[in-house]
Amino acid sequence: MSKQPTPLTQAEKKTLRGMAQRLKSCLSIGRHGLTPSVLGEIDTALRKNGLIKIRIDAERDQIPLVSGSICSELDCEQVGSVGKTVALFREMPEEEPV
């Protein structure tokens, strides 16, 4: 029943990149790569914050593959990257009224 989010426009991505500049990397993917526990932590961070930065310690040609895997697994979108740091965004779920 989850509806597919609409892709972000270039203007929205630009705004999110500007917001991401002020963020610190909340997670770092190390030499063990993309494990289920790391994916769980990224999912939790996206659910809590919506916009996060992660650092991927891998060869530069592997970074787009790792970030692409994250985006497809967690239904989020990459809004920018600088070096080994990637900014990811996912719409935060609306809170249920109590």
C-alpha positions in Angstrom: 0.0 0.0 0.0 3.0 2.3 -0.1 2.7 4.8 -2.8 5.7 5.6 -5.0 7.1 9.0 -4.2 7.4 11.4 -7.1 11.0 12.1 -8.2 12.5 15.3 -6.9 12.9 18.2 -9.4 16.3 19.8 -10.0 15.3 22.9 -8.0 14.3 20.7 -5.0 17.6 18.8 -5.2 19.5 22.1 -5.3 17.6 23.3 -2.1 18.3 20.0 -0.4 22.0 20.1 -1.3 22.2 23.6 0.3 20.6 22.2 3.4 23.0 19.2 3.4 26.1 21.4 3.3 25.5 22.3 7.0 25.0 18.7 8.1 27.7 16.4 9.4 28.0 12.9 8.2 25.8 10.8 10.5 27.1 7.4 9.3 30.2 6.0 7.8 30.3 2.9 5.7 33.6 1.1 6.3 35.6 -1.7 4.8 32.8 -4.3 5.5 30.6 -2.5 3.0 26.8 -2.4 3.0 25.7 -4.8 5.6 22.1 -5.3 6.7 22.8 -3.6 10.0 24.3 -0.6 8.2 21.2 -0.5 6.0 19.0 -0.6 9.1 20.9 2.4 10.6 20.6 4.4 7.4 16.8 3.6 7.3 16.4 4.7 10.9 18.3 8.0 10.2 16.2 8.7 7.1 13.0 8.0 9.0 14.1 10.3 11.8 15.6 13.2 9.7 14.6 12.9 6.1 18.0 14.3 4.9 21.2 12.7 5.9 24.9 12.6 4.8 26.9 9.5 4.9 30.6 8.8 4.2 31.5 5.8 2.0 35.0 4.6 2.5 35.5 2.8 -0.8 37.2 3.4 -4.1 35.8 6.4 -6.0 34.4 4.2 -8.8 32.5 2.1 -6.2 30.8 5.0 -4.5 28.0 5.5 -7.1 27.3 1.7 -7.0 27.1 1.7 -3.2 24.8 4.8 -3.1 22.7 3.4 -5.9 22.2 0.2 -3.8 21.2 2.2 -0.8 18.7 4.2 -2.8 17.1 1.2 -4.4 17.0 -0.8 -1.1 15.6 2.0 1.1 13.5 3.9 -1.5 15.4 7.2 -1.1 17.1 9.6 -3.5 20.6 10.9 -3.8 20.5 14.7 -3.9 24.3 15.3 -4.0 27.8 14.0 -3.5 31.2 15.5 -2.9 34.1 13.2 -2.8 33.3 10.2 -0.6 30.3 11.9 1.1 26.8 11.4 -0.2 23.6 13.3 0.7 20.4 11.2 0.7 16.8 12.3 1.1 13.5 10.5 1.7 10.1 12.0 2.5 9.5 11.5 6.2 6.3 9.6 7.0 3.5 11.8 8.3 2.8 11.3 12.0 -0.5 9.8 12.9 -2.7 12.1 15.0 -3.1 10.8 18.5 
